[in-house]
Amino acid sequence: MSLSMEELAWLRNLSPVGAPPASPGNGAADDGRAAALGHALFFDRRLSAGGQVSCATCHDPERYFTDGRPRAVGLAEGRRNTPTLAGAPWFPFLGWDGRKDSVWSQALSPLEAPDEHGLCRADAVRLIAAAHREPYEAAFGALPEIVERAAQGPPLAAPRPAAACERRAGTAASEAERAAIDRVFANIGKSLEAYVRRLAPAPAPFDAYAAAVLAGDPTGGGHLSASAARGLRAFLGEARCVLCHHGPLLSDREFHNLGLPPAFGASEGDPGRRLGAGMARVDPFRCGSELSDAQRCPELEFLDAEQDALQGAFRTPTLRNVAETAPYMHAGQLATLEEVIDFYRALPGEATTGRRDPLLSPLDRAVSAADLLSFLRSLTGPPPDPAWLAPP
């Protein structure tokens, strides 16, 4: 099957994945010592109230770092679906609503969330001092004595609400101690990002096909079935998927209101990006903050958090390994890829929050769902290096 010049240009845009971009504000992002610490912390259940939850609880390596649930379940069920970590460093804003501007900043949110890990910052620092001192100090230098004093206290057996953490920090620690705790806490996030950067999506059959076609073989080296090749052409053409799913992660890395139904059990719509954009600008762990290793932050500098189109909009997810990361959408509203295609074919109902993105139009009935599914399945590559997929 010969592709047009326009289709070949899109193919160059979609493959290969390549190396992740530089991290905003994390000087240890590509430090192997920080990655080793992050690897250990990722699987450590002690990094939660009562030792019940680790990062791997929701980001299961055997499920391409998702959990197979509509909505994440840590200490309790949350409101959002667990996105894959494979490819996360390519996104300028993290979370379904983009409330975080880096992987290291995003990694810290679940630790303090009462329905996820349920920790106070001092509890996380105490764990570093007690169980991860050597790898921490190898990556970030010696833990200052002031941090160890501030982190002293009884073991955490139950999640503390954010207000209780604030009261404890305000009464039990001086300003200098609080600043030191925040610095170590930020380094926990930076080590977790260094680990996540080792989880880049591996080349898939689609990438082998693209490489062969771009090298001059119109058959793509036989790496795609005839159905998947037809699905690719539809993806690039009449199905219009590529308008939002482009780039090596097959995501425009932007935010769109699809007019999805509310999450099961939700009483009202989710404001999505309209809320998340404002939160990103004031986050204490954002790029350019005192805890950041970079002060020039163009993504935040040019972020307009007041656009009406952001209401009810959510991040375009990567399609890498998409066949292995069900269910789909920001609250797991659609259980299968077949349901996703049916949704785009019908575009049912009206948006419950904001307005559906005018870029969307119903998927042409002539487009074969079977061919699109074959193409989407060709985007699954092998898991990352097995050395990173189990506790060290």
Buried (B, 14 or more C-beta within 10 A) or exposed (E): EEBEEEBBEBBEBBBBBEEBEEBBBBEBBBBEBBBBBBBBBBBBBBBBBBEBBBBBBBBBBEBBBBBBBBBBBBBEEBBBBBBBBBBBBBBBBBBBBBBBBBBBBBBBBBBBBBBBBBBBBBBBBBBBBEBBBEBBBBBBEEBBEBBBEBBEEEEBEEBBEEEEBEEBBEEBBEEEBBBBBBBBBBBBBBBBBBBBBBBBBBBBBBBBBBBBBBEEEEEBBEBBBEBBBBBBBBBBBEBBBBEBBBBBBBBBBBBBBBBBBBBEEEEEBBBBBBBBBBBBEEBEBBBBBEBBBBEEBEBBEEBEBEEEBBBBBBBBBBBBBBBBBBBBBBBBBBEEBEBBBBBBBEBEEEBBBBBBBEEBEEBEEEBBBEBBBBBBBBBBBEBBEEEBBEEE
